[in-house]
Amino acid sequence: MIKINQQWVDASQIQFGFSSGRASEILRFMSKYSNVYEFKNMEQLEFEVAIRLQVIEAALVLHKSGIQFSTIADTKCNPAFWRLTAEGACILQPFALPHAAIEDVFLNGRLYAFECATAIVIIFYKAVLKLIGREQFDELFRGLYLFDWEYHQNLALRFHQGTDYLPGDCLYFKNPEHHPKTPEWQGENAIMLQENLFYGHGIGITTKEGIITVLNTKRRPNPTQSAYLTRHIINLDSSYFSKYTMVMPRKNSIPSEEILRQSNMIVSKIGSATYLL
């Protein structure tokens, strides 16, 4: 349910400065859950939806970038922007701008290799960059680094438990009986793209059942328990970033649906809704 300025709001009546079938889908999810999504004004809700759209698009672009899946020990990064430490962390080079370093991951993905947690953090950085622009991003993320679930103090994230999954959330699939020789498959962090469709680095774009099937192939001998989707939910804290000027293009920009078409996936429109096939 959605509440704005203490008033209940009908999601079908909400219109933003940008037009997107995926925005409508996010609002539909918010409306159907018993959890209350409360905002001070329409601008706060618009920012919440906008940042989720950018997370989805960043996940799709990263999927196409050529970035490789690896363990932390085998992490790779472009030395033109990052310094790789012995522990597997990527530290921003002193001469590199934060926005350029993040953009390079998406432009030259073949030069990078990460495990799934770092990939999610990179997606979050990219979403913030697209939303607030290069200048504000560089000011906010000085001293940027990439390492597992460690992240810059200004990357404000929300963590909670539940099943009120929304597009743009990071969800966690746990594999309790993973093979002891492959701890990197103890679970999978995945971005929810739409209903029952996810991007998980190392697995790709697939359904909930698809991720579980892959994880189940990574179990120890004679397993008795399947991998499963947990109640852990992580997303960007839009209330923190809303104090920055949103530079996201408006109605005359390339809509989210066009980004999906560019990902070589089959895109189907039914009314105002868009589906990936």
C-alpha positions in Angstrom: 0.0 0.0 0.0 1.2 3.5 -0.8 0.7 6.5 1.5 1.8 10.1 0.5 1.5 12.9 3.0 -0.6 10.7 5.3 -3.1 10.0 2.5 -3.7 6.6 0.8 -3.0 6.7 -2.9 -4.3 4.7 -5.8 -1.3 3.6 -7.8 -3.2 3.7 -11.1 -3.7 7.4 -10.6 0.0 8.2 -10.2 1.9 9.9 -13.0 5.6 10.8 -13.0 7.7 13.1 -15.2 9.1 10.1 -16.9 7.0 7.4 -18.7 7.7 3.7 -18.1 5.8 0.5 -18.0 8.3 -0.7 -15.5 7.5 2.2 -13.2 3.8 1.1 -13.3 4.9 -2.4 -12.4 6.8 -1.2 -9.3 3.8 0.8 -8.2 1.6 -2.2 -8.7 3.8 -4.3 -6.5 3.8 -1.6 -3.8 0.0 -1.4 -3.9 -0.6 -5.1 -3.6 1.6 -5.7 -0.5 0.2 -5.2 3.0 3.4 -3.4 3.9 2.9 0.4 3.8 5.3 2.4 1.6 5.1 5.9 3.0 6.4 9.1 1.4 6.3 12.8 2.4 5.4 13.9 -1.1 5.1 12.7 -4.7 8.7 13.7 -5.4 10.0 11.2 -2.8 7.9 8.4 -4.4 9.1 9.4 -7.9 12.7 9.2 -6.7 12.2 5.8 -5.1 10.8 4.5 -8.4 13.5 6.2 -10.5 16.3 4.7 -8.5 14.8 1.2 -8.8 14.5 1.7 -12.6 18.2 2.6 -12.7 19.1 -0.5 -10.7 17.3 -2.7 -13.2 18.9 -1.0 -16.2 22.4 -1.2 -14.6 21.9 -5.0 -14.0 20.9 -5.5 -17.6 23.9 -3.5 -18.9 26.3 -5.4 -16.6 24.9 -8.7 -17.9 25.9 -7.6 -21.4 29.3 -6.1 -20.5 31.4 -9.2 -20.6 32.3 -9.1 -16.9 33.5 -12.5 -15.7 32.5 -14.4 -12.6 35.3 -15.4 -10.2 36.2 -16.0 -6.6 37.6 -13.1 -4.5 41.0 -14.6 -4.9 40.8 -14.4 -8.7 39.4 -10.9 -8.8 40.4 -8.8 -11.9 40.1 -5.1 -12.6 41.4 -2.6 -15.1 44.6 -1.1 -13.7 43.9 2.2 -15.6 41.3 2.9 -13.0 41.8 0.4 -10.1 44.6 -1.0 -8.0 44.2 -4.6 -7.1 45.3 -5.6 -3.6 46.6 -9.0 -2.5 43.2 -9.5 -0.7 41.2 -9.1 -3.9 40.0 -5.5 -3.3 39.9 -3.0 -6.1 41.0 0.5 -4.9 40.4 3.6 -7.0 43.6 4.9 -8.5 44.6 8.4 -7.2 44.4 9.8 -10.7 41.0 8.3 -11.6 37.6 9.9 -11.2 35.0 7.7 -9.4 32.4 8.0 -12.1 34.9 7.0 -14.8 36.0 4.0 -12.9 32.5 2.7 -12.4 31.6 3.4 -16.1 34.6 1.5 -17.2 33.3 -1.7 -15.6 30.3 -1.5 -17.9 32.3 -0.4 -20.9 35.2 -2.9 -20.6 33.7 -5.7 -18.6 36.0 -8.3 -20.1 38.8 -6.7 -18.0 37.0 -7.4 -14.8 36.2 -10.5 -12.7 34.2 -10.5 -9.5 32.0 -12.7 -7.3 28.3 -11.9 -7.1 28.3 -9.6 -4.1 30.7 -7.1 -5.6 28.7 -7.2 -8.8 25.6 -6.1 -6.9 27.5 -3.2 -5.3 28.7 -2.1 -8.7 25.1 -2.1 -10.0 24.1 0.1 -7.0 26.9 2.5 -7.7 25.9 2.7 -11.4 22.3 3.4 -10.5 23.2 6.2 -8.2 25.6 7.6 -10.9 22.9 7.6 -13.5 20.4 9.3 -11.2 22.5 12.1 -9.7 25.1 12.6 -12.4 28.9 12.5 -12.6 29.7 15.7 -10.7 27.6 14.9 -7.6 28.8 11.2 -7.8 32.5 12.2 -7.8 31.9 14.4 -4.8 30.0 11.8 -2.9 32.3 8.8 -3.6 35.8 9.9 -3.2 38.1 7.0 -2.1 35.9 4.5 -3.9 36.8 0.8 -3.6 35.2 -2.6 -4.6 35.4 -5.6 -2.3 32.7 -8.2 -1.6 29.9 -6.6 0.5 32.1 -3.8 1.7 31.2 -0.4 0.2 31.7 3.3 0.5 30.0 4.9 3.6 27.9 7.1 1.3 26.3 4.2 -0.5 23.2 4.2 1.6 21.5 0.8 1.6 18.4 -0.5 3.4 18.3 -4.0 4.8 15.2 -5.8 5.9 13.5 -9.2 6.2 10.3 -10.0 4.3 8.7 -11.3 1.2 7.6 -7.9 -0.2 10.0 -8.2 -3.1 10.1 -5.2 -5.5 11.8 -4.8 -8.9 15.2 -3.1 -8.1 15.7 -5.1 -4.9 18.7 -7.4 -4.3 17.5 -10.7 -3.0 19.5 -13.7 -1.7 19.2 -17.3 -2.7 20.9 -19.6 -0.1 22.5 -22.9 -1.0 22.9 -24.5 2.5 24.5 -27.7 1.2 27.0 -26.2 -1.3 30.1 -28.2 -2.1 32.9 -27.4 0.4 35.3 -27.0 -2.5 33.2 -24.2 -4.1 32.2 -21.8 -1.3 31.5 -19.2 -3.9 28.3 -21.1 -4.6 27.0 -21.0 -1.1 24.4 -18.6 -2.4 23.5 -16.1 -5.1 22.8 -12.4 -4.8 20.3 -11.4 -7.5 18.6 -8.2 -8.7 14.8 -8.6 -9.2 14.1 -7.3 -12.7 10.3 -8.0 -12.7 8.0 -10.6 -11.3 9.9 -13.9 -11.2 12.8 -12.7 -13.3 16.3 -12.0 -11.8 19.8 -11.1 -12.7 22.5 -13.0 -10.8 26.2 -12.5 -11.7 27.6 -15.9 -12.6 24.2 -17.3 -13.5 22.7 -14.7 -15.7 19.0 -13.6 -16.2 16.6 -16.3 -15.2 13.6 -17.1 -13.0 13.6 -18.0 -9.3 13.4 -21.7 -10.3 16.3 -21.2 -12.7 18.6 -19.8 -10.0 17.7 -22.6 -7.6 18.3 -25.2 -10.3 21.8 -23.9 -10.9 22.6 -23.7 -7.2 21.4 -27.2 -6.7 24.0 -28.4 -9.2 26.7 -26.9 -6.9 25.8 -29.0 -3.9 27.9 -31.5 -2.0 27.4 -35.2 -2.7 24.2 -36.8 -1.6 22.4 -33.5 -0.7 19.1 -33.5 1.1 18.2 -29.8 1.0 17.5 -27.6 -2.0 18.7 -24.1 -2.4 15.9 -21.5 -1.7 15.0 -17.8 -1.9 15.5 -16.2 1.5 13.7 -13.3 3.1 16.8 -11.0 3.0 16.1 -7.8 1.0 18.6 -5.1 0.2 17.9 -1.9 -1.8 19.2 1.6 -2.2 17.9 4.1 0.3 16.2 6.6 -1.9 15.5 9.0 1.1 19.2 9.5 1.5 19.9 10.2 -2.2 16.8 12.3 -2.8 18.6 15.3 -1.3 20.8 15.3 -4.4 19.5 16.8 -7.7 18.1 14.1 -9.9 19.6 14.4 -13.4 17.8 11.3 -14.8 16.4 12.1 -18.3 12.6 12.7 -18.4 9.9 11.8 -20.9 11.9 12.3 -24.1 14.7 10.0 -23.0 15.2 6.3 -23.9 12.6 4.4 -21.8 13.5 1.4 -19.7 11.7 -0.9 -22.3 14.2 0.2 -24.9 17.1 -0.7 -22.7 15.6 -4.2 -22.3 15.3 -4.5 -26.1 19.0 -3.7 -26.4 19.8 -6.6 -24.1 18.8 -9.1 -26.9 15.9 -10.5 -24.8 12.4 -10.9 -26.1 10.2 -8.0 -24.9 6.5 -8.3 -24.9 4.0 -5.4 -24.1 0.5 -6.1 -22.8 -1.2 -2.8 -22.2 1.2 -0.6 -20.2 3.1 -3.6 -18.8 6.4 -4.9 -20.3 7.5 -8.5 -19.9 10.9 -10.2 -20.5 10.7 -13.6 -22.2 
